[in-house]
Amino acid sequence: AVVALMPVILAACASGKVTSTNPMASNKDINTFGLTTVDFEYAAKNALDEFMMSPWLAKKDGRWLVQIGNVRNETVQEIDTKRLTQRMVSYMTKTGKFAFSSVGGSLADSNVKEYRQLEKSELYDQETGGKGKVVKPDLSMIGEISQTTNISADRSKQQLEYEFRLRVTDLSFGII
């Protein structure tokens, strides 16, 4: 399932006034032509809500095991994509429909990697280890944030659009 988050559009004119299409943003306090934490939360929640309403997700009994890849920032703005990813993981986990793998992807945990090396050590009882017990993820999830700037013909107004895209692949079938 591919989900394109609703674009957050910021517009500014010659007066320096900035307005946002995000209904959760307070237009009276906007003094920057960029994204805020409120914008991230709004866009991520909308995309995930849309994704989780997909009838495709209902095909599985139990939870989906997800491996998260990187969220690429293709904007000129410095964006903390790890923080955004963590918020998405938290939101999805709370639904009870998803669990996340720390074996690979952007959530890879160095402790998991060290544990897996114990299989090769004679110091540890191999009967108590997890050899052959790691569960493969069902889904792979990656994301991307891009921006477009549009300028009016008379150059009095600018519109800055940010688009958040989320791509989920069923790893068993390779279907997006």
Salt bridges, closest charged atoms under 4 A:
GLU41 OE2 - ARG87 NH1 2.67
ASP49 OD2 - LYS45 NZ 2.82
GLU74 OE2 - ARG72 NH2 2.81
ASP138 OD2 - LYS60 NZ 3.44
GLU144 OE1 - ARG72 NH2 2.34
GLU144 OE2 - ARG165 NH2 2.17
GLU163 OE1 - ARG165 NH1 2.33
